[in-house]
C-alpha cells in the first residue's frame, strides 16, 4: 500500500500527476538502517529520502528518539513518485538533526497504464488503468476530464470497465470500452447520471492511497473542501467464485453539470447521495451477477437529506428503505446483518445528525478525541422478504464523528495504523467526516 501526497494546478495537470503517482515507483516501507548515525532529531521531524529521480520526493516521519536525538522509530509520511528509484541504505535529509540512515524498499503499486490520450481534440484526457489485484485479478478503471470555463466546471467523469480494448495500439474511446459503468455518454435521464469528481482550475492539494486492488484520491478543490473518488475492488465478503468482479466506482456527485463551488451538498465514499430526485447515485458497483447497480443512502435537495428509495446502501449511515411487507416501515431483520434489536434512527440519524442528542460523541477514552472508526459496508436490502446480502467493505474507508476538536487533515493514530481525517466535500457538519487509512 502506498500513501502519496502532492499538489497540482488544474484538472488536466492533476490527471497527469495522478497517473504518474499511480504507475511510477514509490517508497513502500522504511526502517532505521544498521549503519544509522543519527543525532539531534526530535519526534515529528520530516525527513526527505535522498537520490533517485523524483516527481514527488518521498518523506519519512520521525516517531521516537532517544535522549540524544538518535532515531528509535520512523514511519512513512509520503511514498513519493519516482522515475528512477532512490537507493538503500539512504542518507535522508532534513529535520533538526543529522546522520540519519534509513533502509527503504521501493516498488510499483500493481497498476499499468493502458492508455492516456486526448479525447476532445483539445487538451482533455481520457485515462485507462489496469490493476493486477495482487496478481490474481485484472481490474479495469479510468476517467476522462471535461470542462466549461464559463460555467466554472473542471471535472472528471469516473468509470469502471469489465475489460480493455484498443485498435492498432490506440485505446478505443471511453464509451466503447467493454462493460463500461453508467455516465455522461449513456443517455441516462436526470442529466446523465454517473460518478463525477468535481475540481477547479487552480492549485489543489491531494492525497492518494493506492493498493493493487483499488485507488482512493481525495482532492482539496477549494479551501477546506475535500472531494473523494474510489476506483477498484471492494473487500468482498464472498469468495472469488461467488463474487468474481467486485468493482466499485464512486465520486462526490452523480450530477454531470456539478461544480466544486456549488452550494448543494455532495456525498462522500462512506455516505453516497443522489441529487435532483434521481434514483441512481454517485456510487456504482458490479453485483455478483455482473450487472452495474447504483448505491445511495439519501437524496439531497439543497442542504437537506432524505432517505433514498434504492435497494443498495452503505452502513453505518444508510437508512433502509421501507418494506411493503411491513406496511411501509423498515424491517431491521430483513435489511441488515445486525441484530433485530437495533433501531436505525438511534445509531446514526441523517435527519438529526447535528442535534444535541445525535449520539455522535467520541468514544470514552483517556483523551478528549478517542474516535471510533466505523468501516463503510455496502449492502443490498430486500423490500419484500427475499434475500438481502452484504457486498463487502469499502477498503480502508471509515465513517466517524466530527465531534470534539478533530478537523480535516488531522490524523488518528491507533498503534502502527494511521488514518487521515477529511470533511465531506463542502459539508462540515458532525455527520460529514470520514477517514482513510494511510499505511
Secondary structure by P-SEA (a helix, b strand, c coil): cbbbbbccccaaaaaaaaaaaaccccccccccccccccccccccbbbbbccccccbbbbbbbccccccccccbbbbccbbbbccccccccccccccccbbbbbbbbbbcccccccccccccccbbbbbbbbcccccccccccbbbbbbccccbbbbbbbcccccccccccccccccccccccccccccccccbbbbbbbccccccbbbbbcccbbbbbbcccccbbbbbbbccccccccccccccbbbbbccccccccccccccccccccbbbbcccccccccccccccbbbbbbbcccccccccccccccccccccccccccccccccccccccccccccccccccccccccccccccccccccccccbbbbbccccccccccccbbbbcccccccccccccccccccbbbbcccbbbbbbccccccccccbbbbbcc
